[in-house]
């Protein structure tokens, strides 16, 4: 049950604080956020698949 709740909470927090995350990335890191979004989606999918297998 926990393996389904943890990824859902992580996605919810990302959606909730998306504007603050983008502002931080633009001001402090000077990184285009598209790369971060793509990599985080890939990591999220990998985590969900690993949790479903174990």
N, C-alpha and C positions, 0 to 999 in steps of 0.2 A: 504494500500500500504506500509506503514511504517513497518507493522508487517512482511513483507516479506524481506524488505531491511536490517533491523537490523541484523537478523541472518546470512544473506549472507555476510554482512560486517565483522561480527565477525569471521566467518569461513575463509574469505579471509585473514584477519590479522593474524590468527593463522597459516595458510599455509605460508604466506609471512615471518613471523618471527620465524619459527619453530626451526631453528638452534640456535638462540639466546635464545629461551625458554628452549631448552634442555641443553644448556651450563649453564644457570642460575640454573636450577633444579639440575644438577649434582654437580656444585661447591658449591652453597650456601645452598641448602636444603638437599643434600645427599638422595634424594628420587628417587626410580626407576620410570622412566617416564611412564612405561606401566600402572601403576595405575592411573596416572593423565590423560592419554589419554582415558582410559576406562571411567573414571568418567566424563570427559568433554564431551564425546560423548553422554552419558546418559543424562546429563544435557541439552545438545543442543537439543536432540530429545524431551525432555520434554518441553522445552521452545517453540519449533516450534509447538508442538501439542497444548499447551495452547494458543498460539497466534492464531492459526487457529480456535480454538473453540470460542474465544471471538472476 
